[in-house]
Amino acid sequence: MEWTADWYLDSYYLASPYSNPQGPESGTFRVLRGGAWNYNDDNVSSVDRSFSYPDWGEKDRGFRCVNEVIP
């Protein structure tokens, strides 16, 4: 699973922008996306969304570095 910069709110997608929703401005939990080596095939898609306390580390969590290209 990969950490995202988004805060988690269970009902956020009910009123979020359709294109590139950024998540709420604050919260208790951060969003995790995807799956991990110890997940079954049904739960490794990037659309799989979970959450956790941002200061909890586990062996199935990581992050991906992103370099935004601005034209």
CHARMM internal coordinates of N, CA and C (Angstrom, degrees):
IC EDIT
DIST 1 N 1 CA 1.4568
DIST 1 CA 1 C 1.5219
ANGL 1 N 1 CA 1 C 107.98
DIST 1 C 2 N 1.3177
ANGL 1 CA 1 C 2 N 115.09
DIHE 1 N 1 CA 1 C 2 N 148.84
DIST 2 N 2 CA 1.4531
ANGL 1 C 2 N 2 CA 119.96
DIHE 1 CA 1 C 2 N 2 CA 179.78
DIST 2 CA 2 C 1.5267
ANGL 2 N 2 CA 2 C 110.61
DIHE 1 C 2 N 2 CA 2 C -119.07
DIST 2 C 3 N 1.3342
ANGL 2 CA 2 C 3 N 114.29
DIHE 2 N 2 CA 2 C 3 N 134.26
DIST 3 N 3 CA 1.4497
ANGL 2 C 3 N 3 CA 119.72
DIHE 2 CA 2 C 3 N 3 CA 174.91
DIST 3 CA 3 C 1.5182
ANGL 3 N 3 CA 3 C 109.74
DIHE 2 C 3 N 3 CA 3 C -67.26
DIST 3 C 4 N 1.3136
ANGL 3 CA 3 C 4 N 116.12
DIHE 3 N 3 CA 3 C 4 N 146.69
DIST 4 N 4 CA 1.4584
ANGL 3 C 4 N 4 CA 121.37
DIHE 3 CA 3 C 4 N 4 CA 170.99
DIST 4 CA 4 C 1.5265
ANGL 4 N 4 CA 4 C 108.31
DIHE 3 C 4 N 4 CA 4 C -116.64
DIST 4 C 5 N 1.3093
ANGL 4 CA 4 C 5 N 116.58
DIHE 4 N 4 CA 4 C 5 N 171.51
DIST 5 N 5 CA 1.4640
ANGL 4 C 5 N 5 CA 120.54
DIHE 4 CA 4 C 5 N 5 CA 177.76
DIST 5 CA 5 C 1.5264
ANGL 5 N 5 CA 5 C 111.76
DIHE 4 C 5 N 5 CA 5 C -83.06
DIST 5 C 6 N 1.3336
ANGL 5 CA 5 C 6 N 117.22
DIHE 5 N 5 CA 5 C 6 N -7.71
DIST 6 N 6 CA 1.4680
ANGL 5 C 6 N 6 CA 121.80
DIHE 5 CA 5 C 6 N 6 CA -175.23
DIST 6 CA 6 C 1.5237
ANGL 6 N 6 CA 6 C 112.40
DIHE 5 C 6 N 6 CA 6 C -78.46
DIST 6 C 7 N 1.3171
ANGL 6 CA 6 C 7 N 114.71
DIHE 6 N 6 CA 6 C 7 N 140.20
DIST 7 N 7 CA 1.4498
ANGL 6 C 7 N 7 CA 120.63
DIHE 6 CA 6 C 7 N 7 CA 167.93
DIST 7 CA 7 C 1.5220
ANGL 7 N 7 CA 7 C 108.13
DIHE 6 C 7 N 7 CA 7 C -77.88
DIST 7 C 8 N 1.3139
ANGL 7 CA 7 C 8 N 116.79
DIHE 7 N 7 CA 7 C 8 N 154.26
DIST 8 N 8 CA 1.4633
ANGL 7 C 8 N 8 CA 121.63
DIHE 7 CA 7 C 8 N 8 CA -177.61
DIST 8 CA 8 C 1.5225
ANGL 8 N 8 CA 8 C 110.79
DIHE 7 C 8 N 8 CA 8 C -99.97
DIST 8 C 9 N 1.3192
ANGL 8 CA 8 C 9 N 115.73
DIHE 8 N 8 CA 8 C 9 N 134.67
DIST 9 N 9 CA 1.4571
ANGL 8 C 9 N 9 CA 123.10
DIHE 8 CA 8 C 9 N 9 CA 170.94
DIST 9 CA 9 C 1.5210
ANGL 9 N 9 CA 9 C 106.19
DIHE 8 C 9 N 9 CA 9 C -143.98
DIST 9 C 10 N 1.3081
ANGL 9 CA 9 C 10 N 117.12
DIHE 9 N 9 CA 9 C 10 N 120.56
DIST 10 N 10 CA 1.4617
ANGL 9 C 10 N 10 CA 122.23
DIHE 9 CA 9 C 10 N 10 CA -173.63
DIST 10 CA 10 C 1.5250
ANGL 10 N 10 CA 10 C 112.91
DIHE 9 C 10 N 10 CA 10 C -53.68
DIST 10 C 11 N 1.3078
ANGL 10 CA 10 C 11 N 117.62
DIHE 10 N 10 CA 10 C 11 N -38.68
DIST 11 N 11 CA 1.4637
ANGL 10 C 11 N 11 CA 121.14
DIHE 10 CA 10 C 11 N 11 CA -175.73
DIST 11 CA 11 C 1.5298
ANGL 11 N 11 CA 11 C 113.48
DIHE 10 C 11 N 11 CA 11 C -96.87
DIST 11 C 12 N 1.3249
ANGL 11 CA 11 C 12 N 118.81
DIHE 11 N 11 CA 11 C 12 N 9.61
DIST 12 N 12 CA 1.4651
ANGL 11 C 12 N 12 CA 121.48
DIHE 11 CA 11 C 12 N 12 CA -173.77
DIST 12 CA 12 C 1.5219
ANGL 12 N 12 CA 12 C 113.45
DIHE 11 C 12 N 12 CA 12 C -57.68
DIST 12 C 13 N 1.3210
ANGL 12 CA 12 C 13 N 118.29
DIHE 12 N 12 CA 12 C 13 N -43.18
DIST 13 N 13 CA 1.4622
ANGL 12 C 13 N 13 CA 120.81
DIHE 12 CA 12 C 13 N 13 CA -175.74
DIST 13 CA 13 C 1.5302
ANGL 13 N 13 CA 13 C 113.81
DIHE 12 C 13 N 13 CA 13 C -70.38
DIST 13 C 14 N 1.3066
ANGL 13 CA 13 C 14 N 119.05
DIHE 13 N 13 CA 13 C 14 N -9.47
DIST 14 N 14 CA 1.4644
ANGL 13 C 14 N 14 CA 121.03
DIHE 13 CA 13 C 14 N 14 CA 176.92
DIST 14 CA 14 C 1.5261
ANGL 14 N 14 CA 14 C 111.72
DIHE 13 C 14 N 14 CA 14 C -68.38
DIST 14 C 15 N 1.3386
ANGL 14 CA 14 C 15 N 117.31
DIHE 14 N 14 CA 14 C 15 N -27.75
DIST 15 N 15 CA 1.4662
ANGL 14 C 15 N 15 CA 120.51
DIHE 14 CA 14 C 15 N 15 CA -178.02
DIST 15 CA 15 C 1.5282
ANGL 15 N 15 CA 15 C 112.40
DIHE 14 C 15 N 15 CA 15 C -132.77
DIST 15 C 16 N 1.3189
ANGL 15 CA 15 C 16 N 118.36
DIHE 15 N 15 CA 15 C 16 N 17.01
DIST 16 N 16 CA 1.4620
ANGL 15 C 16 N 16 CA 121.42
DIHE 15 CA 15 C 16 N 16 CA -176.87
DIST 16 CA 16 C 1.5166
ANGL 16 N 16 CA 16 C 111.97
DIHE 15 C 16 N 16 CA 16 C -80.47
DIST 16 C 17 N 1.3411
ANGL 16 CA 16 C 17 N 117.57
DIHE 16 N 16 CA 16 C 17 N 162.02
DIST 17 N 17 CA 1.4599
ANGL 16 C 17 N 17 CA 119.77
DIHE 16 CA 16 C 17 N 17 CA 173.54
DIST 17 CA 17 C 1.5266
ANGL 17 N 17 CA 17 C 110.34
DIHE 16 C 17 N 17 CA 17 C -62.53
DIST 17 C 18 N 1.3197
ANGL 17 CA 17 C 18 N 117.68
DIHE 17 N 17 CA 17 C 18 N 147.54
DIST 18 N 18 CA 1.4607
ANGL 17 C 18 N 18 CA 121.14
DIHE 17 CA 17 C 18 N 18 CA -179.59
DIST 18 CA 18 C 1.5231
ANGL 18 N 18 CA 18 C 111.21
DIHE 17 C 18 N 18 CA 18 C -68.38
DIST 18 C 19 N 1.3140
ANGL 18 CA 18 C 19 N 116.82
DIHE 18 N 18 CA 18 C 19 N -40.77
DIST 19 N 19 CA 1.4549
ANGL 18 C 19 N 19 CA 121.52
DIHE 18 CA 18 C 19 N 19 CA -176.78
DIST 19 CA 19 C 1.5275
ANGL 19 N 19 CA 19 C 110.97
DIHE 18 C 19 N 19 CA 19 C -99.82
DIST 19 C 20 N 1.3098
ANGL 19 CA 19 C 20 N 117.01
DIHE 19 N 19 CA 19 C 20 N 123.92
DIST 20 N 20 CA 1.4712
ANGL 19 C 20 N 20 CA 124.40
DIHE 19 CA 19 C 20 N 20 CA 175.37
DIST 20 CA 20 C 1.5306
ANGL 20 N 20 CA 20 C 114.09
DIHE 19 C 20 N 20 CA 20 C 51.99
DIST 20 C 21 N 1.3101
ANGL 20 CA 20 C 21 N 118.47
DIHE 20 N 20 CA 20 C 21 N 59.64
DIST 21 N 21 CA 1.4702
ANGL 20 C 21 N 21 CA 120.19
DIHE 20 CA 20 C 21 N 21 CA 176.65
DIST 21 CA 21 C 1.5284
ANGL 21 N 21 CA 21 C 110.38
DIHE 20 C 21 N 21 CA 21 C -64.14
DIST 21 C 22 N 1.2958
ANGL 21 CA 21 C 22 N 117.11
DIHE 21 N 21 CA 21 C 22 N 133.95
DIST 22 N 22 CA 1.4633
ANGL 21 C 22 N 22 CA 122.34
DIHE 21 CA 21 C 22 N 22 CA -175.01
DIST 22 CA 22 C 1.5245
ANGL 22 N 22 CA 22 C 114.19
DIHE 21 C 22 N 22 CA 22 C -96.40
DIST 22 C 23 N 1.3019
ANGL 22 CA 22 C 23 N 118.42
DIHE 22 N 22 CA 22 C 23 N -5.34
DIST 23 N 23 CA 1.4582
ANGL 22 C 23 N 23 CA 120.65
DIHE 22 CA 22 C 23 N 23 CA -177.97
DIST 23 CA 23 C 1.5092
ANGL 23 N 23 CA 23 C 111.11
DIHE 22 C 23 N 23 CA 23 C 86.17
DIST 23 C 24 N 1.3356
ANGL 23 CA 23 C 24 N 116.87
DIHE 23 N 23 CA 23 C 24 N 167.11
DIST 24 N 24 CA 1.4618
ANGL 23 C 24 N 24 CA 120.21
DIHE 23 CA 23 C 24 N 24 CA 179.22
DIST 24 CA 24 C 1.5287
ANGL 24 N 24 CA 24 C 110.99
DIHE 23 C 24 N 24 CA 24 C -66.41
DIST 24 C 25 N 1.3252
ANGL 24 CA 24 C 25 N 117.10
DIHE 24 N 24 CA 24 C 25 N 163.23
DIST 25 N 25 CA 1.4627
ANGL 24 C 25 N 25 CA 121.69
DIHE 24 CA 24 C 25 N 25 CA -176.88
DIST 25 CA 25 C 1.5204
ANGL 25 N 25 CA 25 C 113.74
DIHE 24 C 25 N 25 CA 25 C -73.68
DIST 25 C 26 N 1.3231
ANGL 25 CA 25 C 26 N 117.85
DIHE 25 N 25 CA 25 C 26 N -21.38
DIST 26 N 26 CA 1.4648
ANGL 25 C 26 N 26 CA 121.13
DIHE 25 CA 25 C 26 N 26 CA 179.65
DIST 26 CA 26 C 1.5177
ANGL 26 N 26 CA 26 C 108.59
DIHE 25 C 26 N 26 CA 26 C -154.46
DIST 26 C 27 N 1.3143
ANGL 26 CA 26 C 27 N 115.69
DIHE 26 N 26 CA 26 C 27 N 172.45
DIST 27 N 27 CA 1.4445
ANGL 26 C 27 N 27 CA 119.86
DIHE 26 CA 26 C 27 N 27 CA 178.46
DIST 27 CA 27 C 1.5151
ANGL 27 N 27 CA 27 C 112.27
DIHE 26 C 27 N 27 CA 27 C 171.90
DIST 27 C 28 N 1.3033
ANGL 27 CA 27 C 28 N 115.93
DIHE 27 N 27 CA 27 C 28 N -172.71
DIST 28 N 28 CA 1.4595
ANGL 27 C 28 N 28 CA 122.29
DIHE 27 CA 27 C 28 N 28 CA 178.69
DIST 28 CA 28 C 1.5172
ANGL 28 N 28 CA 28 C 111.08
DIHE 27 C 28 N 28 CA 28 C -99.35
DIST 28 C 29 N 1.3354
ANGL 28 CA 28 C 29 N 116.53
DIHE 28 N 28 CA 28 C 29 N -35.45
DIST 29 N 29 CA 1.4555
ANGL 28 C 29 N 29 CA 122.58
DIHE 28 CA 28 C 29 N 29 CA -175.79
DIST 29 CA 29 C 1.5276
ANGL 29 N 29 CA 29 C 111.26
DIHE 28 C 29 N 29 CA 29 C -112.59
DIST 29 C 30 N 1.3447
ANGL 29 CA 29 C 30 N 116.33
DIHE 29 N 29 CA 29 C 30 N 152.99
DIST 30 N 30 CA 1.4664
ANGL 29 C 30 N 30 CA 122.52
DIHE 29 CA 29 C 30 N 30 CA 172.22
DIST 30 CA 30 C 1.5245
ANGL 30 N 30 CA 30 C 108.57
DIHE 29 C 30 N 30 CA 30 C -105.97
DIST 30 C 31 N 1.3361
ANGL 30 CA 30 C 31 N 115.56
DIHE 30 N 30 CA 30 C 31 N 153.71
DIST 31 N 31 CA 1.4605
ANGL 30 C 31 N 31 CA 121.73
DIHE 30 CA 30 C 31 N 31 CA -178.95
DIST 31 CA 31 C 1.5237
ANGL 31 N 31 CA 31 C 110.36
DIHE 30 C 31 N 31 CA 31 C -81.80
DIST 31 C 32 N 1.3242
ANGL 31 CA 31 C 32 N 114.87
DIHE 31 N 31 CA 31 C 32 N 139.27
DIST 32 N 32 CA 1.4662
ANGL 31 C 32 N 32 CA 123.40
DIHE 31 CA 31 C 32 N 32 CA 170.97
DIST 32 CA 32 C 1.5195
ANGL 32 N 32 CA 32 C 107.19
DIHE 31 C 32 N 32 CA 32 C -115.42
DIST 32 C 33 N 1.3324
ANGL 32 CA 32 C 33 N 116.74
DIHE 32 N 32 CA 32 C 33 N 139.79
DIST 33 N 33 CA 1.4727
ANGL 32 C 33 N 33 CA 121.19
DIHE 32 CA 32 C 33 N 33 CA -179.82
DIST 33 CA 33 C 1.5186
ANGL 33 N 33 CA 33 C 109.98
DIHE 32 C 33 N 33 CA 33 C -123.31
DIST 33 C 34 N 1.3263
ANGL 33 CA 33 C 34 N 113.76
DIHE 33 N 33 CA 33 C 34 N 153.03
DIST 34 N 34 CA 1.4616
ANGL 33 C 34 N 34 CA 119.97
DIHE 33 CA 33 C 34 N 34 CA 174.55
DIST 34 CA 34 C 1.5083
ANGL 34 N 34 CA 34 C 112.76
DIHE 33 C 34 N 34 CA 34 C 83.22
DIST 34 C 35 N 1.3097
ANGL 34 CA 34 C 35 N 114.99
DIHE 34 N 34 CA 34 C 35 N -158.74
DIST 35 N 35 CA 1.4527
ANGL 34 C 35 N 35 CA 121.42
DIHE 34 CA 34 C 35 N 35 CA -178.54
DIST 35 CA 35 C 1.5177
ANGL 35 N 35 CA 35 C 110.05
DIHE 34 C 35 N 35 CA 35 C -132.14
DIST 35 C 36 N 1.3012
ANGL 35 CA 35 C 36 N 115.67
DIHE 35 N 35 CA 35 C 36 N -164.83
DIST 36 N 36 CA 1.4622
ANGL 35 C 36 N 36 CA 120.46
DIHE 35 CA 35 C 36 N 36 CA -177.08
DIST 36 CA 36 C 1.5239
ANGL 36 N 36 CA 36 C 109.51
DIHE 35 C 36 N 36 CA 36 C -145.87
DIST 36 C 37 N 1.3134
ANGL 36 CA 36 C 37 N 115.39
DIHE 36 N 36 CA 36 C 37 N 176.04
DIST 37 N 37 CA 1.4622
ANGL 36 C 37 N 37 CA 122.15
DIHE 36 CA 36 C 37 N 37 CA -177.65
DIST 37 CA 37 C 1.5259
ANGL 37 N 37 CA 37 C 112.66
DIHE 36 C 37 N 37 CA 37 C -59.22
DIST 37 C 38 N 1.3201
ANGL 37 CA 37 C 38 N 117.07
DIHE 37 N 37 CA 37 C 38 N -25.67
DIST 38 N 38 CA 1.4674
ANGL 37 C 38 N 38 CA 120.37
DIHE 37 CA 37 C 38 N 38 CA -176.49
DIST 38 CA 38 C 1.5346
ANGL 38 N 38 CA 38 C 112.67
DIHE 37 C 38 N 38 CA 38 C -101.01
DIST 38 C 39 N 1.3370
ANGL 38 CA 38 C 39 N 117.64
DIHE 38 N 38 CA 38 C 39 N 16.54
DIST 39 N 39 CA 1.4574
ANGL 38 C 39 N 39 CA 122.39
DIHE 38 CA 38 C 39 N 39 CA 178.74
DIST 39 CA 39 C 1.5252
ANGL 39 N 39 CA 39 C 110.06
DIHE 38 C 39 N 39 CA 39 C -101.03
DIST 39 C 40 N 1.3323
ANGL 39 CA 39 C 40 N 116.47
DIHE 39 N 39 CA 39 C 40 N 155.30
DIST 40 N 40 CA 1.4690
ANGL 39 C 40 N 40 CA 118.62
DIHE 39 CA 39 C 40 N 40 CA 175.32
DIST 40 CA 40 C 1.5282
ANGL 40 N 40 CA 40 C 109.43
DIHE 39 C 40 N 40 CA 40 C -79.90
DIST 40 C 41 N 1.3154
ANGL 40 CA 40 C 41 N 116.87
DIHE 40 N 40 CA 40 C 41 N 168.86
DIST 41 N 41 CA 1.4617
ANGL 40 C 41 N 41 CA 122.42
DIHE 40 CA 40 C 41 N 41 CA -174.33
DIST 41 CA 41 C 1.5171
ANGL 41 N 41 CA 41 C 114.26
DIHE 40 C 41 N 41 CA 41 C -58.80
DIST 41 C 42 N 1.3098
ANGL 41 CA 41 C 42 N 118.22
DIHE 41 N 41 CA 41 C 42 N -26.51
DIST 42 N 42 CA 1.4629
ANGL 41 C 42 N 42 CA 121.63
DIHE 41 CA 41 C 42 N 42 CA -178.01
DIST 42 CA 42 C 1.5258
ANGL 42 N 42 CA 42 C 113.18
DIHE 41 C 42 N 42 CA 42 C -73.73
DIST 42 C 43 N 1.3302
ANGL 42 CA 42 C 43 N 118.25
DIHE 42 N 42 CA 42 C 43 N -13.83
DIST 43 N 43 CA 1.4615
ANGL 42 C 43 N 43 CA 121.09
DIHE 42 CA 42 C 43 N 43 CA -173.01
DIST 43 CA 43 C 1.5239
ANGL 43 N 43 CA 43 C 113.69
DIHE 42 C 43 N 43 CA 43 C -122.71
DIST 43 C 44 N 1.3215
ANGL 43 CA 43 C 44 N 117.82
DIHE 43 N 43 CA 43 C 44 N 31.66
DIST 44 N 44 CA 1.4644
ANGL 43 C 44 N 44 CA 118.88
DIHE 43 CA 43 C 44 N 44 CA 179.45
DIST 44 CA 44 C 1.5270
ANGL 44 N 44 CA 44 C 112.75
DIHE 43 C 44 N 44 CA 44 C -115.82
DIST 44 C 45 N 1.3001
ANGL 44 CA 44 C 45 N 118.09
DIHE 44 N 44 CA 44 C 45 N 11.06
DIST 45 N 45 CA 1.4573
ANGL 44 C 45 N 45 CA 122.13
DIHE 44 CA 44 C 45 N 45 CA 179.38
DIST 45 CA 45 C 1.5245
ANGL 45 N 45 CA 45 C 110.52
DIHE 44 C 45 N 45 CA 45 C -79.25
DIST 45 C 46 N 1.3315
ANGL 45 CA 45 C 46 N 116.45
DIHE 45 N 45 CA 45 C 46 N 152.00
DIST 46 N 46 CA 1.4650
ANGL 45 C 46 N 46 CA 120.32
DIHE 45 CA 45 C 46 N 46 CA 178.03
DIST 46 CA 46 C 1.5255
ANGL 46 N 46 CA 46 C 112.53
DIHE 45 C 46 N 46 CA 46 C -66.81
DIST 46 C 47 N 1.3250
ANGL 46 CA 46 C 47 N 117.41
DIHE 46 N 46 CA 46 C 47 N -15.79
DIST 47 N 47 CA 1.4631
ANGL 46 C 47 N 47 CA 119.45
DIHE 46 CA 46 C 47 N 47 CA 177.29
DIST 47 CA 47 C 1.5245
ANGL 47 N 47 CA 47 C 111.87
DIHE 46 C 47 N 47 CA 47 C -82.49
DIST 47 C 48 N 1.3223
ANGL 47 CA 47 C 48 N 117.42
DIHE 47 N 47 CA 47 C 48 N -11.32
DIST 48 N 48 CA 1.4605
ANGL 47 C 48 N 48 CA 120.53
DIHE 47 CA 47 C 48 N 48 CA 175.93
DIST 48 CA 48 C 1.5207
ANGL 48 N 48 CA 48 C 107.90
DIHE 47 C 48 N 48 CA 48 C -68.51
DIST 48 C 49 N 1.3042
ANGL 48 CA 48 C 49 N 117.19
DIHE 48 N 48 CA 48 C 49 N 123.53
DIST 49 N 49 CA 1.4704
ANGL 48 C 49 N 49 CA 122.81
DIHE 48 CA 48 C 49 N 49 CA -172.96
DIST 49 CA 49 C 1.5113
ANGL 49 N 49 CA 49 C 109.57
DIHE 48 C 49 N 49 CA 49 C -123.89
DIST 49 C 50 N 1.3151
ANGL 49 CA 49 C 50 N 115.49
DIHE 49 N 49 CA 49 C 50 N 131.65
DIST 50 N 50 CA 1.4505
ANGL 49 C 50 N 50 CA 121.73
DIHE 49 CA 49 C 50 N 50 CA 178.84
DIST 50 CA 50 C 1.5238
ANGL 50 N 50 CA 50 C 107.68
DIHE 49 C 50 N 50 CA 50 C -138.38
DIST 50 C 51 N 1.3169
ANGL 50 CA 50 C 51 N 117.43
DIHE 50 N 50 CA 50 C 51 N -174.39
DIST 51 N 51 CA 1.4616
ANGL 50 C 51 N 51 CA 120.68
DIHE 50 CA 50 C 51 N 51 CA 179.76
DIST 51 CA 51 C 1.5238
ANGL 51 N 51 CA 51 C 109.97
DIHE 50 C 51 N 51 CA 51 C -152.91
DIST 51 C 52 N 1.3258
ANGL 51 CA 51 C 52 N 114.67
DIHE 51 N 51 CA 51 C 52 N 159.93
DIST 52 N 52 CA 1.4633
ANGL 51 C 52 N 52 CA 120.52
DIHE 51 CA 51 C 52 N 52 CA 177.58
DIST 52 CA 52 C 1.5225
ANGL 52 N 52 CA 52 C 108.77
DIHE 51 C 52 N 52 CA 52 C -162.78
DIST 52 C 53 N 1.3282
ANGL 52 CA 52 C 53 N 116.00
DIHE 52 N 52 CA 52 C 53 N 165.92
DIST 53 N 53 CA 1.4593
ANGL 52 C 53 N 53 CA 120.22
DIHE 52 CA 52 C 53 N 53 CA 172.34
DIST 53 CA 53 C 1.5222
ANGL 53 N 53 CA 53 C 108.01
DIHE 52 C 53 N 53 CA 53 C -62.76
DIST 53 C 54 N 1.3294
ANGL 53 CA 53 C 54 N 118.75
DIHE 53 N 53 CA 53 C 54 N 136.71
DIST 54 N 54 CA 1.4587
ANGL 53 C 54 N 54 CA 120.64
DIHE 53 CA 53 C 54 N 54 CA -175.20
DIST 54 CA 54 C 1.5258
ANGL 54 N 54 CA 54 C 114.39
DIHE 53 C 54 N 54 CA 54 C -66.56
DIST 54 C 55 N 1.3086
ANGL 54 CA 54 C 55 N 118.36
DIHE 54 N 54 CA 54 C 55 N -17.00
DIST 55 N 55 CA 1.4650
ANGL 54 C 55 N 55 CA 119.50
DIHE 54 CA 54 C 55 N 55 CA -179.86
DIST 55 CA 55 C 1.5346
ANGL 55 N 55 CA 55 C 113.03
DIHE 54 C 55 N 55 CA 55 C -101.55
DIST 55 C 56 N 1.3165
ANGL 55 CA 55 C 56 N 117.95
DIHE 55 N 55 CA 55 C 56 N 12.19
DIST 56 N 56 CA 1.4689
ANGL 55 C 56 N 56 CA 122.09
DIHE 55 CA 55 C 56 N 56 CA 176.75
DIST 56 CA 56 C 1.5175
ANGL 56 N 56 CA 56 C 109.56
DIHE 55 C 56 N 56 CA 56 C -98.15
DIST 56 C 57 N 1.2920
ANGL 56 CA 56 C 57 N 116.82
DIHE 56 N 56 CA 56 C 57 N 120.46
DIST 57 N 57 CA 1.4566
ANGL 56 C 57 N 57 CA 121.30
DIHE 56 CA 56 C 57 N 57 CA 176.59
DIST 57 CA 57 C 1.5249
ANGL 57 N 57 CA 57 C 110.21
DIHE 56 C 57 N 57 CA 57 C -101.20
DIST 57 C 58 N 1.3013
ANGL 57 CA 57 C 58 N 116.24
DIHE 57 N 57 CA 57 C 58 N 145.81
DIST 58 N 58 CA 1.4598
ANGL 57 C 58 N 58 CA 122.77
DIHE 57 CA 57 C 58 N 58 CA 176.45
DIST 58 CA 58 C 1.5204
ANGL 58 N 58 CA 58 C 108.28
DIHE 57 C 58 N 58 CA 58 C -141.80
DIST 58 C 59 N 1.3123
ANGL 58 CA 58 C 59 N 117.43
DIHE 58 N 58 CA 58 C 59 N 160.78
DIST 59 N 59 CA 1.4656
ANGL 58 C 59 N 59 CA 121.53
DIHE 58 CA 58 C 59 N 59 CA -177.66
DIST 59 CA 59 C 1.5251
ANGL 59 N 59 CA 59 C 113.46
DIHE 58 C 59 N 59 CA 59 C -69.70
DIST 59 C 60 N 1.3357
ANGL 59 CA 59 C 60 N 118.24
DIHE 59 N 59 CA 59 C 60 N -12.00
DIST 60 N 60 CA 1.4590
ANGL 59 C 60 N 60 CA 120.73
DIHE 59 CA 59 C 60 N 60 CA -179.25
DIST 60 CA 60 C 1.5283
ANGL 60 N 60 CA 60 C 112.67
DIHE 59 C 60 N 60 CA 60 C -106.78
DIST 60 C 61 N 1.3452
ANGL 60 CA 60 C 61 N 117.77
DIHE 60 N 60 CA 60 C 61 N 19.25
DIST 61 N 61 CA 1.4659
ANGL 60 C 61 N 61 CA 121.21
DIHE 60 CA 60 C 61 N 61 CA -177.60
DIST 61 CA 61 C 1.5189
ANGL 61 N 61 CA 61 C 110.93
DIHE 60 C 61 N 61 CA 61 C -124.48
DIST 61 C 62 N 1.3137
ANGL 61 CA 61 C 62 N 114.93
DIHE 61 N 61 CA 61 C 62 N 141.13
DIST 62 N 62 CA 1.4576
ANGL 61 C 62 N 62 CA 120.63
DIHE 61 CA 61 C 62 N 62 CA 178.46
DIST 62 CA 62 C 1.5071
ANGL 62 N 62 CA 62 C 109.73
DIHE 61 C 62 N 62 CA 62 C -153.23
DIST 62 C 63 N 1.3122
ANGL 62 CA 62 C 63 N 116.74
DIHE 62 N 62 CA 62 C 63 N -160.35
DIST 63 N 63 CA 1.4552
ANGL 62 C 63 N 63 CA 121.37
DIHE 62 CA 62 C 63 N 63 CA 178.20
DIST 63 CA 63 C 1.5175
ANGL 63 N 63 CA 63 C 108.61
DIHE 62 C 63 N 63 CA 63 C -148.09
DIST 63 C 64 N 1.3011
ANGL 63 CA 63 C 64 N 116.24
DIHE 63 N 63 CA 63 C 64 N 163.45
DIST 64 N 64 CA 1.4525
ANGL 63 C 64 N 64 CA 122.72
DIHE 63 CA 63 C 64 N 64 CA 178.26
DIST 64 CA 64 C 1.5220
ANGL 64 N 64 CA 64 C 107.78
DIHE 63 C 64 N 64 CA 64 C -123.94
DIST 64 C 65 N 1.3136
ANGL 64 CA 64 C 65 N 116.05
DIHE 64 N 64 CA 64 C 65 N 129.21
DIST 65 N 65 CA 1.4607
ANGL 64 C 65 N 65 CA 120.53
DIHE 64 CA 64 C 65 N 65 CA 176.98
DIST 65 CA 65 C 1.5192
ANGL 65 N 65 CA 65 C 109.45
DIHE 64 C 65 N 65 CA 65 C -76.45
DIST 65 C 66 N 1.3158
ANGL 65 CA 65 C 66 N 116.69
DIHE 65 N 65 CA 65 C 66 N 140.02
DIST 66 N 66 CA 1.4594
ANGL 65 C 66 N 66 CA 121.99
DIHE 65 CA 65 C 66 N 66 CA -178.44
DIST 66 CA 66 C 1.5226
ANGL 66 N 66 CA 66 C 108.35
DIHE 65 C 66 N 66 CA 66 C -127.82
DIST 66 C 67 N 1.3117
ANGL 66 CA 66 C 67 N 115.37
DIHE 66 N 66 CA 66 C 67 N 136.86
DIST 67 N 67 CA 1.4462
ANGL 66 C 67 N 67 CA 121.61
DIHE 66 CA 66 C 67 N 67 CA 174.88
DIST 67 CA 67 C 1.5249
ANGL 67 N 67 CA 67 C 107.17
DIHE 66 C 67 N 67 CA 67 C -118.19
DIST 67 C 68 N 1.3133
ANGL 67 CA 67 C 68 N 116.26
DIHE 67 N 67 CA 67 C 68 N 108.45
DIST 68 N 68 CA 1.4540
ANGL 67 C 68 N 68 CA 121.25
DIHE 67 CA 67 C 68 N 68 CA -177.95
DIST 68 CA 68 C 1.5263
ANGL 68 N 68 CA 68 C 109.84
DIHE 67 C 68 N 68 CA 68 C -77.42
DIST 68 C 69 N 1.3118
ANGL 68 CA 68 C 69 N 116.00
DIHE 68 N 68 CA 68 C 69 N 125.79
DIST 69 N 69 CA 1.4559
ANGL 68 C 69 N 69 CA 121.69
DIHE 68 CA 68 C 69 N 69 CA 177.66
DIST 69 CA 69 C 1.5160
ANGL 69 N 69 CA 69 C 108.53
DIHE 68 C 69 N 69 CA 69 C -94.45
DIST 69 C 70 N 1.3120
ANGL 69 CA 69 C 70 N 116.49
DIHE 69 N 69 CA 69 C 70 N 121.28
DIST 70 N 70 CA 1.4605
ANGL 69 C 70 N 70 CA 121.38
DIHE 69 CA 69 C 70 N 70 CA -179.49
DIST 70 CA 70 C 1.5313
ANGL 70 N 70 CA 70 C 106.97
DIHE 69 C 70 N 70 CA 70 C -109.97
DIST 70 C 71 N 1.3431
ANGL 70 CA 70 C 71 N 117.16
DIHE 70 N 70 CA 70 C 71 N 120.46
DIST 71 N 71 CA 1.4775
ANGL 70 C 71 N 71 CA 119.18
DIHE 70 CA 70 C 71 N 71 CA -178.83
DIST 71 CA 71 C 1.5107
ANGL 71 N 71 CA 71 C 113.08
DIHE 70 C 71 N 71 CA 71 C -68.78
END
COOR INIT
IC SEED 1 N 1 CA 1 C
IC BUILD
